[in-house]
Amino acid sequence: MSASEIVNKVWNYAHVLRDDGVGYGDYLEQITYLIFLKMADERETGGQETRVPKKYTWARLVKLDGDDLP
C-alpha cells in the first residue's frame, strides 16, 4: 500500500468519525491509536516483540464489532 493510499484511508476514517459526531481531537486520538496498533501488528508479524497487551492487539480487535470492542 502506498503512502497516498494510507493517507486517503486515514482521511476516510476521519470523515466517518466526524460524520458520527466525534470531535476533531477525539477522532485524531482514535485514528492515531489504530495506526499504532496496526504498526505494532506488522512488527510482531515480522518477528519483533511488542508490548501491546494480547487483549488489545490488532489481530484480536479487527474481529470485534460495536459493543464487543473494549
ZAZAFI-138127 format. One record per atom (N, C-alpha, C): residue number from 1; residue in one letter; atom name; x, y, z. Coordinates in nm, 2 decimals, always signed. Layout:
{num->NUM; residuo->A; atomo->CA; u->X; v->Y; w->Z}
...
//
This chain:
{num->1; residuo->M; atomo->N; u->+0.09; v->-0.12; w->+0.00}
{num->1; residuo->M; atomo->CA; u->+0.00; v->+0.00; w->+0.00}
{num->1; residuo->M; atomo->C; u->+0.09; v->+0.12; w->+0.00}
{num->2; residuo->S; atomo->N; u->+0.06; v->+0.22; w->-0.09}
{num->2; residuo->S; atomo->CA; u->+0.14; v->+0.34; w->-0.10}
{num->2; residuo->S; atomo->C; u->+0.11; v->+0.44; w->+0.01}
{num->3; residuo->A; atomo->N; u->+0.19; v->+0.53; w->+0.03}
{num->3; residuo->A; atomo->CA; u->+0.17; v->+0.64; w->+0.13}
{num->3; residuo->A; atomo->C; u->+0.04; v->+0.71; w->+0.10}
{num->4; residuo->S; atomo->N; u->+0.02; v->+0.74; w->-0.03}
{num->4; residuo->S; atomo->CA; u->-0.10; v->+0.82; w->-0.06}
{num->4; residuo->S; atomo->C; u->-0.23; v->+0.74; w->-0.03}
{num->5; residuo->E; atomo->N; u->-0.22; v->+0.61; w->-0.05}
{num->5; residuo->E; atomo->CA; u->-0.34; v->+0.52; w->-0.02}
{num->5; residuo->E; atomo->C; u->-0.37; v->+0.52; w->+0.13}
{num->6; residuo->I; atomo->N; u->-0.26; v->+0.52; w->+0.21}
{num->6; residuo->I; atomo->CA; u->-0.27; v->+0.52; w->+0.36}
{num->6; residuo->I; atomo->C; u->-0.33; v->+0.65; w->+0.40}
{num->7; residuo->V; atomo->N; u->-0.28; v->+0.76; w->+0.34}
{num->7; residuo->V; atomo->CA; u->-0.34; v->+0.89; w->+0.38}
{num->7; residuo->V; atomo->C; u->-0.49; v->+0.90; w->+0.34}
{num->8; residuo->N; atomo->N; u->-0.52; v->+0.85; w->+0.23}
{num->8; residuo->N; atomo->CA; u->-0.66; v->+0.85; w->+0.19}
{num->8; residuo->N; atomo->C; u->-0.75; v->+0.77; w->+0.28}
{num->9; residuo->K; atomo->N; u->-0.70; v->+0.65; w->+0.33}
{num->9; residuo->K; atomo->CA; u->-0.77; v->+0.57; w->+0.42}
{num->9; residuo->K; atomo->C; u->-0.79; v->+0.64; w->+0.55}
{num->10; residuo->V; atomo->N; u->-0.69; v->+0.71; w->+0.60}
{num->10; residuo->V; atomo->CA; u->-0.70; v->+0.78; w->+0.73}
{num->10; residuo->V; atomo->C; u->-0.80; v->+0.89; w->+0.72}
{num->11; residuo->W; atomo->N; u->-0.80; v->+0.97; w->+0.61}
{num->11; residuo->W; atomo->CA; u->-0.89; v->+1.07; w->+0.59}
{num->11; residuo->W; atomo->C; u->-1.04; v->+1.02; w->+0.58}
{num->12; residuo->N; atomo->N; u->-1.05; v->+0.90; w->+0.52}
{num->12; residuo->N; atomo->CA; u->-1.19; v->+0.84; w->+0.51}
{num->12; residuo->N; atomo->C; u->-1.24; v->+0.81; w->+0.65}
{num->13; residuo->Y; atomo->N; u->-1.15; v->+0.75; w->+0.73}
{num->13; residuo->Y; atomo->CA; u->-1.19; v->+0.72; w->+0.87}
{num->13; residuo->Y; atomo->C; u->-1.22; v->+0.84; w->+0.94}
{num->14; residuo->A; atomo->N; u->-1.14; v->+0.95; w->+0.92}
{num->14; residuo->A; atomo->CA; u->-1.17; v->+1.07; w->+0.99}
{num->14; residuo->A; atomo->C; u->-1.31; v->+1.13; w->+0.95}
{num->15; residuo->H; atomo->N; u->-1.34; v->+1.12; w->+0.83}
{num->15; residuo->H; atomo->CA; u->-1.47; v->+1.17; w->+0.78}
{num->15; residuo->H; atomo->C; u->-1.59; v->+1.09; w->+0.84}
{num->16; residuo->V; atomo->N; u->-1.57; v->+0.96; w->+0.85}
{num->16; residuo->V; atomo->CA; u->-1.67; v->+0.87; w->+0.91}
{num->16; residuo->V; atomo->C; u->-1.69; v->+0.91; w->+1.05}
{num->17; residuo->L; atomo->N; u->-1.59; v->+0.92; w->+1.13}
{num->17; residuo->L; atomo->CA; u->-1.60; v->+0.96; w->+1.27}
{num->17; residuo->L; atomo->C; u->-1.66; v->+1.10; w->+1.29}
{num->18; residuo->R; atomo->N; u->-1.61; v->+1.19; w->+1.20}
{num->18; residuo->R; atomo->CA; u->-1.67; v->+1.33; w->+1.21}
{num->18; residuo->R; atomo->C; u->-1.82; v->+1.33; w->+1.18}
{num->19; residuo->D; atomo->N; u->-1.86; v->+1.25; w->+1.08}
{num->19; residuo->D; atomo->CA; u->-2.00; v->+1.25; w->+1.04}
{num->19; residuo->D; atomo->C; u->-2.08; v->+1.18; w->+1.15}
{num->20; residuo->D; atomo->N; u->-2.02; v->+1.10; w->+1.24}
{num->20; residuo->D; atomo->CA; u->-2.09; v->+1.04; w->+1.35}
{num->20; residuo->D; atomo->C; u->-2.09; v->+1.13; w->+1.48}
{num->21; residuo->G; atomo->N; u->-2.04; v->+1.25; w->+1.46}
{num->21; residuo->G; atomo->CA; u->-2.05; v->+1.35; w->+1.57}
{num->21; residuo->G; atomo->C; u->-1.92; v->+1.35; w->+1.66}
{num->22; residuo->V; atomo->N; u->-1.82; v->+1.28; w->+1.62}
{num->22; residuo->V; atomo->CA; u->-1.70; v->+1.27; w->+1.70}
{num->22; residuo->V; atomo->C; u->-1.62; v->+1.40; w->+1.67}
{num->23; residuo->G; atomo->N; u->-1.57; v->+1.47; w->+1.78}
{num->23; residuo->G; atomo->CA; u->-1.49; v->+1.59; w->+1.76}
{num->23; residuo->G; atomo->C; u->-1.35; v->+1.56; w->+1.70}
{num->24; residuo->Y; atomo->N; u->-1.29; v->+1.67; w->+1.65}
{num->24; residuo->Y; atomo->CA; u->-1.16; v->+1.66; w->+1.58}
{num->24; residuo->Y; atomo->C; u->-1.05; v->+1.59; w->+1.67}
{num->25; residuo->G; atomo->N; u->-1.04; v->+1.64; w->+1.80}
{num->25; residuo->G; atomo->CA; u->-0.94; v->+1.58; w->+1.89}
{num->25; residuo->G; atomo->C; u->-0.97; v->+1.44; w->+1.92}
{num->26; residuo->D; atomo->N; u->-1.09; v->+1.40; w->+1.93}
{num->26; residuo->D; atomo->CA; u->-1.13; v->+1.26; w->+1.96}
{num->26; residuo->D; atomo->C; u->-1.10; v->+1.17; w->+1.84}
{num->27; residuo->Y; atomo->N; u->-1.13; v->+1.21; w->+1.72}
{num->27; residuo->Y; atomo->CA; u->-1.10; v->+1.12; w->+1.61}
{num->27; residuo->Y; atomo->C; u->-0.96; v->+1.12; w->+1.58}
{num->28; residuo->L; atomo->N; u->-0.89; v->+1.22; w->+1.60}
{num->28; residuo->L; atomo->CA; u->-0.74; v->+1.22; w->+1.58}
{num->28; residuo->L; atomo->C; u->-0.68; v->+1.12; w->+1.68}
{num->29; residuo->E; atomo->N; u->-0.72; v->+1.12; w->+1.80}
{num->29; residuo->E; atomo->CA; u->-0.68; v->+1.03; w->+1.90}
{num->29; residuo->E; atomo->C; u->-0.71; v->+0.88; w->+1.86}
{num->30; residuo->Q; atomo->N; u->-0.83; v->+0.86; w->+1.82}
{num->30; residuo->Q; atomo->CA; u->-0.87; v->+0.72; w->+1.78}
{num->30; residuo->Q; atomo->C; u->-0.79; v->+0.67; w->+1.66}
{num->31; residuo->I; atomo->N; u->-0.78; v->+0.75; w->+1.56}
{num->31; residuo->I; atomo->CA; u->-0.70; v->+0.71; w->+1.44}
{num->31; residuo->I; atomo->C; u->-0.55; v->+0.69; w->+1.47}
{num->32; residuo->T; atomo->N; u->-0.50; v->+0.78; w->+1.55}
{num->32; residuo->T; atomo->CA; u->-0.36; v->+0.76; w->+1.59}
{num->32; residuo->T; atomo->C; u->-0.34; v->+0.62; w->+1.67}
{num->33; residuo->Y; atomo->N; u->-0.43; v->+0.59; w->+1.75}
{num->33; residuo->Y; atomo->CA; u->-0.43; v->+0.47; w->+1.83}
{num->33; residuo->Y; atomo->C; u->-0.44; v->+0.35; w->+1.73}
{num->34; residuo->L; atomo->N; u->-0.53; v->+0.35; w->+1.63}
{num->34; residuo->L; atomo->CA; u->-0.55; v->+0.24; w->+1.54}
{num->34; residuo->L; atomo->C; u->-0.42; v->+0.23; w->+1.45}
{num->35; residuo->I; atomo->N; u->-0.36; v->+0.34; w->+1.41}
{num->35; residuo->I; atomo->CA; u->-0.23; v->+0.33; w->+1.33}
{num->35; residuo->I; atomo->C; u->-0.12; v->+0.26; w->+1.42}
{num->36; residuo->F; atomo->N; u->-0.12; v->+0.30; w->+1.55}
{num->36; residuo->F; atomo->CA; u->-0.02; v->+0.24; w->+1.64}
{num->36; residuo->F; atomo->C; u->-0.04; v->+0.09; w->+1.65}
{num->37; residuo->L; atomo->N; u->-0.16; v->+0.05; w->+1.67}
{num->37; residuo->L; atomo->CA; u->-0.19; v->-0.09; w->+1.68}
{num->37; residuo->L; atomo->C; u->-0.16; v->-0.17; w->+1.55}
{num->38; residuo->K; atomo->N; u->-0.19; v->-0.11; w->+1.44}
{num->38; residuo->K; atomo->CA; u->-0.16; v->-0.17; w->+1.31}
{num->38; residuo->K; atomo->C; u->+0.00; v->-0.19; w->+1.29}
{num->39; residuo->M; atomo->N; u->+0.07; v->-0.08; w->+1.32}
{num->39; residuo->M; atomo->CA; u->+0.21; v->-0.08; w->+1.31}
{num->39; residuo->M; atomo->C; u->+0.27; v->-0.19; w->+1.41}
{num->40; residuo->A; atomo->N; u->+0.22; v->-0.20; w->+1.53}
{num->40; residuo->A; atomo->CA; u->+0.27; v->-0.30; w->+1.62}
{num->40; residuo->A; atomo->C; u->+0.24; v->-0.44; w->+1.57}
{num->41; residuo->D; atomo->N; u->+0.13; v->-0.46; w->+1.51}
{num->41; residuo->D; atomo->CA; u->+0.09; v->-0.59; w->+1.45}
{num->41; residuo->D; atomo->C; u->+0.19; v->-0.62; w->+1.34}
{num->42; residuo->E; atomo->N; u->+0.22; v->-0.53; w->+1.25}
{num->42; residuo->E; atomo->CA; u->+0.32; v->-0.55; w->+1.14}
{num->42; residuo->E; atomo->C; u->+0.46; v->-0.59; w->+1.20}
{num->43; residuo->R; atomo->N; u->+0.50; v->-0.52; w->+1.30}
{num->43; residuo->R; atomo->CA; u->+0.63; v->-0.56; w->+1.36}
{num->43; residuo->R; atomo->C; u->+0.62; v->-0.70; w->+1.43}
{num->44; residuo->E; atomo->N; u->+0.51; v->-0.73; w->+1.49}
{num->44; residuo->E; atomo->CA; u->+0.50; v->-0.86; w->+1.55}
{num->44; residuo->E; atomo->C; u->+0.50; v->-0.97; w->+1.44}
{num->45; residuo->T; atomo->N; u->+0.43; v->-0.94; w->+1.33}
{num->45; residuo->T; atomo->CA; u->+0.43; v->-1.04; w->+1.22}
{num->45; residuo->T; atomo->C; u->+0.57; v->-1.06; w->+1.17}
{num->46; residuo->G; atomo->N; u->+0.65; v->-0.95; w->+1.17}
{num->46; residuo->G; atomo->CA; u->+0.79; v->-0.95; w->+1.12}
{num->46; residuo->G; atomo->C; u->+0.89; v->-1.01; w->+1.22}
{num->47; residuo->G; atomo->N; u->+0.84; v->-1.06; w->+1.34}
{num->47; residuo->G; atomo->CA; u->+0.92; v->-1.13; w->+1.44}
{num->47; residuo->G; atomo->C; u->+0.97; v->-1.04; w->+1.55}
{num->48; residuo->Q; atomo->N; u->+0.94; v->-0.91; w->+1.55}
{num->48; residuo->Q; atomo->CA; u->+0.98; v->-0.82; w->+1.66}
{num->48; residuo->Q; atomo->C; u->+0.88; v->-0.83; w->+1.78}
{num->49; residuo->E; atomo->N; u->+0.93; v->-0.81; w->+1.90}
{num->49; residuo->E; atomo->CA; u->+0.85; v->-0.81; w->+2.02}
{num->49; residuo->E; atomo->C; u->+0.78; v->-0.68; w->+2.03}
{num->50; residuo->T; atomo->N; u->+0.65; v->-0.69; w->+2.07}
{num->50; residuo->T; atomo->CA; u->+0.58; v->-0.56; w->+2.11}
{num->50; residuo->T; atomo->C; u->+0.52; v->-0.58; w->+2.25}
{num->51; residuo->R; atomo->N; u->+0.48; v->-0.46; w->+2.31}
{num->51; residuo->R; atomo->CA; u->+0.43; v->-0.46; w->+2.44}
{num->51; residuo->R; atomo->C; u->+0.28; v->-0.43; w->+2.45}
{num->52; residuo->V; atomo->N; u->+0.21; v->-0.46; w->+2.34}
{num->52; residuo->V; atomo->CA; u->+0.07; v->-0.44; w->+2.34}
{num->52; residuo->V; atomo->C; u->+0.01; v->-0.56; w->+2.41}
{num->53; residuo->P; atomo->N; u->-0.08; v->-0.53; w->+2.51}
{num->53; residuo->P; atomo->CA; u->-0.14; v->-0.65; w->+2.58}
{num->53; residuo->P; atomo->C; u->-0.22; v->-0.73; w->+2.48}
{num->54; residuo->K; atomo->N; u->-0.23; v->-0.86; w->+2.49}
{num->54; residuo->K; atomo->CA; u->-0.29; v->-0.95; w->+2.40}
{num->54; residuo->K; atomo->C; u->-0.44; v->-0.92; w->+2.37}
{num->55; residuo->K; atomo->N; u->-0.51; v->-0.87; w->+2.47}
{num->55; residuo->K; atomo->CA; u->-0.65; v->-0.84; w->+2.45}
{num->55; residuo->K; atomo->C; u->-0.67; v->-0.71; w->+2.37}
{num->56; residuo->Y; atomo->N; u->-0.57; v->-0.64; w->+2.34}
{num->56; residuo->Y; atomo->CA; u->-0.58; v->-0.51; w->+2.26}
{num->56; residuo->Y; atomo->C; u->-0.50; v->-0.52; w->+2.13}
{num->57; residuo->T; atomo->N; u->-0.46; v->-0.64; w->+2.09}
{num->57; residuo->T; atomo->CA; u->-0.38; v->-0.65; w->+1.97}
{num->57; residuo->T; atomo->C; u->-0.47; v->-0.62; w->+1.85}
{num->58; residuo->W; atomo->N; u->-0.41; v->-0.58; w->+1.74}
{num->58; residuo->W; atomo->CA; u->-0.48; v->-0.56; w->+1.61}
{num->58; residuo->W; atomo->C; u->-0.56; v->-0.68; w->+1.57}
{num->59; residuo->A; atomo->N; u->-0.49; v->-0.80; w->+1.57}
{num->59; residuo->A; atomo->CA; u->-0.55; v->-0.92; w->+1.53}
{num->59; residuo->A; atomo->C; u->-0.68; v->-0.95; w->+1.60}
{num->60; residuo->R; atomo->N; u->-0.68; v->-0.92; w->+1.73}
{num->60; residuo->R; atomo->CA; u->-0.80; v->-0.95; w->+1.81}
{num->60; residuo->R; atomo->C; u->-0.91; v->-0.85; w->+1.78}
{num->61; residuo->L; atomo->N; u->-0.87; v->-0.72; w->+1.78}
{num->61; residuo->L; atomo->CA; u->-0.97; v->-0.61; w->+1.77}
{num->61; residuo->L; atomo->C; u->-1.04; v->-0.61; w->+1.63}
{num->62; residuo->V; atomo->N; u->-0.97; v->-0.65; w->+1.52}
{num->62; residuo->V; atomo->CA; u->-1.04; v->-0.65; w->+1.39}
{num->62; residuo->V; atomo->C; u->-1.15; v->-0.75; w->+1.38}
{num->63; residuo->K; atomo->N; u->-1.15; v->-0.85; w->+1.47}
{num->63; residuo->K; atomo->CA; u->-1.26; v->-0.95; w->+1.47}
{num->63; residuo->K; atomo->C; u->-1.38; v->-0.90; w->+1.55}
{num->64; residuo->L; atomo->N; u->-1.37; v->-0.79; w->+1.63}
{num->64; residuo->L; atomo->CA; u->-1.48; v->-0.74; w->+1.71}
{num->64; residuo->L; atomo->C; u->-1.55; v->-0.63; w->+1.64}
{num->65; residuo->D; atomo->N; u->-1.68; v->-0.61; w->+1.69}
{num->65; residuo->D; atomo->CA; u->-1.76; v->-0.50; w->+1.63}
{num->65; residuo->D; atomo->C; u->-1.85; v->-0.44; w->+1.73}
{num->66; residuo->G; atomo->N; u->-1.88; v->-0.31; w->+1.72}
{num->66; residuo->G; atomo->CA; u->-1.97; v->-0.25; w->+1.81}
{num->66; residuo->G; atomo->C; u->-1.94; v->-0.26; w->+1.95}
{num->67; residuo->D; atomo->N; u->-2.04; v->-0.30; w->+2.03}
{num->67; residuo->D; atomo->CA; u->-2.03; v->-0.31; w->+2.18}
{num->67; residuo->D; atomo->C; u->-1.93; v->-0.41; w->+2.22}
{num->68; residuo->D; atomo->N; u->-1.89; v->-0.50; w->+2.13}
{num->68; residuo->D; atomo->CA; u->-1.79; v->-0.60; w->+2.17}
{num->68; residuo->D; atomo->C; u->-1.65; v->-0.54; w->+2.18}
{num->69; residuo->L; atomo->N; u->-1.63; v->-0.42; w->+2.12}
{num->69; residuo->L; atomo->CA; u->-1.50; v->-0.36; w->+2.13}
{num->69; residuo->L; atomo->C; u->-1.47; v->-0.30; w->+2.27}
{num->70; residuo->P; atomo->N; u->-1.35; v->-0.32; w->+2.32}
{num->70; residuo->P; atomo->CA; u->-1.32; v->-0.27; w->+2.45}
{num->70; residuo->P; atomo->C; u->-1.31; v->-0.11; w->+2.46}
//
